[in-house]
Amino acid sequence: MNYFLDTSALIKLYHREEGSTNPEAYLEKADQALFLIIAGIAPLEFRSAFYRRVRMGELEPENMTTILQRFHDDLRFLESVTVSNRLFEEAIDVMDRVAATNVLRTLDALQLASALLYHQTIPIDVFIAVETNLLQVASQYFSTYNPLES
């Protein structure tokens, strides 16, 4: 099965917060081999989210270093959708189709566009994210999606 992980879900694989859903538990329920896909912007968003946690005192810098190293090592197991002009065009199309009636932030549009571009070649079976607004829009494109409560 092919799973697209939005950065918000990807982050939860590396840093659990109390009261937060564990995406690993959801992934472990899958009865077939998993192929994990992420957006090309995910490594940048990933770093931004964890550096924010360091600045806020929620994460020690040495733990940040360990998390970044684990993530870097794991990237070889993740399929990444290349950032390209085509990706931005797809994100603009998504925004034009849904933003008048749905809240869709810029980076979420890029995440969804990444999934949609990948899906044109190889079907994505499950779209996983935390953001409610992103999931609402994604449900218009993917029949199976997993809401991970934040």
Buried (B, 14 or more C-beta within 10 A) or exposed (E): BBBBBBBBBBBBBBBEEEEBBEBEEBBEEEEEEEBBBBBBBBBEBBBEBBBEBBEEEEBEEEBBEEBBEEBEEEEEEBEBBEBEEEBEEBBEEBBEBBEEEBEBEEBBBBBBBBBBBBBEEEEBBBBBBBBEBBBBBBEEBBEEBBBBEE
